[in-house]
């Protein structure tokens, strides 16, 4: 994925890598992949207007909320309201 911006697939790939790393007790890799996944999620969310129903649906999806509240900490407060 290096050299290409694929946020729709990227956040899921990195979320999976974070989960696998966590199971392997690789804290550094867990945090790195979790952080990359969070950044991609926030980038996707911020590409939508704050009042867009799709943004709210995306951010409330279980898979997304699980990542945003992952081991690095709660980043929901970092989502700017546009």
N, C-alpha and C positions, 0 to 999 in steps of 0.2 A: 504494500500500500504506500510505501515511501515514494514521494514525488507526485502523488495524486491526492486530490482532496475528494474523499468519498464519505461525507459525514453520515449519510443514511446507513451505510453498512459499517463504517468505522466505529461508531459508538458501541455497536453490538459486539463487534469483534474484540474490541478492547475490554468490554465488560466481561466477556467470556474468558479472556486471558487473565483478567483480574481474579475471577472466581477460581480458575484453575490454579493460579499462583497462590491464592489464599489457602486452598486445600493442600498445596505442597508446602505450606508454611514459609513461603518466600515473600516476606513483608515488603521488601523494596520493589519487587516486580508487581505485587498487588497494588501498592500505592501509585506506581507509575502508570500502569494500565487503567486503574480506576480514575486517575486524574485526567488522562487523555480522553476517556469515555465521557467524563463529566463536562469537559470543555466542549466536546462535539455536541453533546445534548444541549448545552446552554447556547451554543452557536445556532443550532437548529431552531430552538425556541425563540431566540432573539431575531431570527429572520422573519418571524411572524408578528403581526400587530398584536399588542396586548389584549385587545378585545376579540381577537380571532378565536372562534370556538375550537379550531384545530390545535392551537397553541395550548389551550387549557386541557384539551383531551390528551394531547401528547404528554404534557407535564404531570398529568394525574395517572398515567398508565402505570401499573404495578412495576413493570420492568424498569421504567424510568425512575420512579420514586425510590426504588430499591438501590439503584446506582447513586442517585443524588444524596441519599442518606447513608452511604457506604462507610467503610473503615476510615476514610480520610476526614470524615465529618460532614455535617449538614451544610450543603451549599445552596439550599433553596433560597436562603436570604440573599444570595449573590446574584439572583436573576433580576436584572434591572426591569423596572416597570416603565415602559416607554410611553 
